Amino acid sequence: MELTIAAVACAGSGVVCGLPVQQMREESITTELNLSTWAPLLPCRHGHPCFTWQQQSGCSGCSGNRVAAAMLVAYLFPAMSMLKNCNLLKKSLDIKSATMLAKIGAERGIMLSGMTRGQRQADFSNQNLQPADAILIASDLIFIAVVTTLYLGNNSIGDEGAIAIAEAMKVNAVLTELSLWYNNIGDEGAIAIAEALKVNSVLTTLRLDANKIGPEGAIVIAEALKVNVVVTELRLDHNDIGDEGAKVIAYALKVNTVLAELELGYNSIGNHGAEAIAEALKVNAVLTNLSLLHNNIGDDGAKAIAEALKVNVVLTELFLWGNDIGDDGAKVIAEALKVNAVVTTLHLNSNNIGNEGAKVISEALKVNAVLTKLELDYNSIGDDGAKAIAEALKVNAVLTSLHLYGNKIGAAGAIAIAEALMVNAVLTKLYLLYNSMGDAGGKAVRDAVKGRSGFVLEL
């Protein structure tokens, strides 16, 4: 097949496989090559991807055909001395083809992904890109001088693509934000990225959420975090690192000096993982935003986190949605809020907090002087809990946003909150949708905020 392709490259005329062969060979192409008409893979009579110039015949599994058009391009590249830019993405290349083209592109300074040398942001999200496409993009990253933001989310680059991007990260000196969410990246890809993080000195934001990273991947990422001094935001949510992964990340947090935002939601983290993270929070001096939403830390995990909040002096936003936290967990969190002087936003949505939990949180609100946003949506708070919150609102001077969606608040609870709003002058957002307050409760709350410019009320 290679001899056939070489012959076509040397003597072919017109358009072959959608490629302007004669034009490419005669160097009539200057700096940019438009390959939008190249559609190398069409279904053959066997349902396999074959080339039109093979007349869809003689297919024996099509195993060698996927690289043919790429090889043709590779043969023709040397003839185009002026070529600096082309776009080979989404051409159904395989790893071998892309690797071959990337090597030639790097050697000759040819951009293969459609990016330009003066481009500062590249968005390849939601394009169904494959590993081969990531290899081409990585090739461009090696010598492109100004792109600082690369979005590759919601594709299918897999471990092979992640490995290629990681290699580029080792030498790229300008990329500060990289998004690789939802890409079928597993532990092998995570390991490669972690190794790159050990030497990369510019990347500050990394998204690896919604992949397939397990404990093994978390271990190497944690090792990288111990020595990396630039990444300030890391998203690992929607993976499966579990308690084992959480423990190693926690250990890294004890020594990391730059990471400010960490998302670990949806990771099957239980109370043991939460306890390890809590120990890290006692000594960590930089993390300001932590998300543990939709794990399974329970009351025991909540107790550990609460103890850490009593001494932590930097964490300002904490997400604990959907963690099976009940009244016992709420009680210890409330005790922490009484002494904590930095947490401004607390998310406790979708737990099992009832009236007793709401009462102790309310007591904390009476003395807490920093919490400005509290979310208690979709718990089991009834009228008694709402009345306690109302009493706290009468004296609290800092809370501006309160979420109580989807609880069990009736008319009595709503009327109590309405009475509190008559004297509270700081709350500007109140969310009470999906309760059972009835017309009387709803009217009382609406009347209480009538005339307050800019007040956001959802009933």
Number of C-alpha atoms within 10 A of each C-alpha: 11 12 8 11 18 16 13 17 22 15 11 15 14 11 13 19 18 16 20 20 21 19 14 22 20 11 16 12 17 13 13 15 18 14 15 13 11 16 16 23 19 13 12 18 13 14 12 17 20 26 22 17 11 12 11 17 13 12 18 10 12 15 11 11 19 21 20 21 23 23 20 22 18 20 20 20 20 15 16 19 13 16 20 18 22 20 19 25 22 14 21 21 22 15 20 13 20 27 18 16 24 25 16 18 21 18 10 16 18 26 26 27 23 19 20 18 16 10 13 16 15 15 13 18 17 13 14 15 23 22 24 28 27 27 31 30 28 26 29 26 27 18 17 22 17 17 21 19 19 20 17 25 24 20 20 25 27 23 22 20 25 27 25 24 26 23 19 23 25 17 15 24 20 19 24 19 19 20 21 26 24 23 26 20 26 20 20 19 23 26 23 21 27 23 19 22 25 17 15 25 20 19 23 19 19 19 21 25 24 22 24 23 26 19 20 16 23 26 23 20 25 22 18 22 25 17 15 24 20 19 23 18 19 19 21 24 24 23 24 25 27 21 22 20 24 27 25 21 27 23 18 22 25 18 15 23 20 19 23 18 19 19 21 26 26 23 25 20 26 19 21 19 24 26 24 21 27 23 19 22 25 17 15 24 20 19 23 18 19 19 21 24 25 23 24 26 27 21 22 18 24 27 24 22 28 23 19 22 24 18 15 22 20 19 23 19 19 19 21 26 24 23 27 20 26 19 21 20 23 26 24 21 26 23 18 22 25 17 15 25 20 20 23 19 20 19 19 25 25 23 23 23 26 20 21 20 24 26 24 21 25 23 19 21 25 18 15 24 20 18 23 18 19 19 20 24 24 22 24 23 27 21 22 20 23 26 24 21 24 23 19 22 24 17 15 22 20 20 23 16 18 18 20 24 23 20 23 22 26 20 20 18 23 27 23 21 26 22 19 21 21 14 12 20 17 15 19 18 16 18 18 21 18 16 20 19 23 13 9 13 21 22 16 18 25 15 13 18 17 10 9 10 8 9 13 13 14 15 15
